[in-house]
Amino acid sequence: MPTARIVLPREVKKGEIFEIKTLITHDMETGHRRDGAGNQVPRNIINRFTATYDGEEIFSAELFPGVAANPFIAFSTIATVSGDIIFAWTDDPGATHTETVKIKVV
């Protein structure tokens, strides 16, 4: 099961630009490797990342096999209202890992 680390301020001033940093544990198997028996290891990468704030998508990214294991993504947004920021990582088999962080806007 993936583990996500998310770093962002828990309280920001309205209209302030703030940075969000995310890191998720994932092997990011490219599908080009072979196992000990010579069988191709199936591709399994995180191929989509999204972040929504107050129900609106504020950031999204498509990831490809060239991305390293445990992908780190950083981006900025503007504080508008107190609420949830929801992060979602989806991999090739279709599993989605989500995390929610509350932010207080003062």
CORNORPE-V929230 format. One record per residue. N is the residue number from 1. RES is the residue in one small letter. SS is DSSP state (H for helix, E for strand, L for the rest). Layout:
BEGIN
n=N res=RES ss=SS
n=N res=RES ss=SS
END
This chain:
BEGIN
n=1 res=m ss=L
n=2 res=p ss=L
n=3 res=t ss=L
n=4 res=a ss=E
n=5 res=r ss=E
n=6 res=i ss=E
n=7 res=v ss=E
n=8 res=l ss=L
n=9 res=p ss=L
n=10 res=r ss=L
n=11 res=e ss=E
n=12 res=v ss=E
n=13 res=k ss=L
n=14 res=k ss=L
n=15 res=g ss=L
n=16 res=e ss=L
n=17 res=i ss=E
n=18 res=f ss=E
n=19 res=e ss=E
n=20 res=i ss=E
n=21 res=k ss=E
n=22 res=t ss=E
n=23 res=l ss=E
n=24 res=i ss=E
n=25 res=t ss=L
n=26 res=h ss=L
n=27 res=d ss=L
n=28 res=m ss=L
n=29 res=e ss=E
n=30 res=t ss=L
n=31 res=g ss=L
n=32 res=h ss=L
n=33 res=r ss=L
n=34 res=r ss=E
n=35 res=d ss=L
n=36 res=g ss=L
n=37 res=a ss=L
n=38 res=g ss=L
n=39 res=n ss=L
n=40 res=q ss=E
n=41 res=v ss=L
n=42 res=p ss=L
n=43 res=r ss=L
n=44 res=n ss=E
n=45 res=i ss=L
n=46 res=i ss=E
n=47 res=n ss=E
n=48 res=r ss=E
n=49 res=f ss=E
n=50 res=t ss=E
n=51 res=a ss=E
n=52 res=t ss=E
n=53 res=y ss=E
n=54 res=d ss=L
n=55 res=g ss=L
n=56 res=e ss=E
n=57 res=e ss=E
n=58 res=i ss=E
n=59 res=f ss=E
n=60 res=s ss=E
n=61 res=a ss=E
n=62 res=e ss=E
n=63 res=l ss=L
n=64 res=f ss=L
n=65 res=p ss=L
n=66 res=g ss=L
n=67 res=v ss=L
n=68 res=a ss=L
n=69 res=a ss=L
n=70 res=n ss=L
n=71 res=p ss=L
n=72 res=f ss=E
n=73 res=i ss=E
n=74 res=a ss=E
n=75 res=f ss=E
n=76 res=s ss=E
n=77 res=t ss=E
n=78 res=i ss=E
n=79 res=a ss=L
n=80 res=t ss=L
n=81 res=v ss=L
n=82 res=s ss=L
n=83 res=g ss=E
n=84 res=d ss=E
n=85 res=i ss=E
n=86 res=i ss=E
n=87 res=f ss=E
n=88 res=a ss=E
n=89 res=w ss=E
n=90 res=t ss=E
n=91 res=d ss=E
n=92 res=d ss=L
n=93 res=p ss=L
n=94 res=g ss=L
n=95 res=a ss=L
n=96 res=t ss=E
n=97 res=h ss=E
n=98 res=t ss=E
n=99 res=e ss=E
n=100 res=t ss=E
n=101 res=v ss=E
n=102 res=k ss=E
n=103 res=i ss=E
n=104 res=k ss=E
n=105 res=v ss=E
n=106 res=v ss=L
END
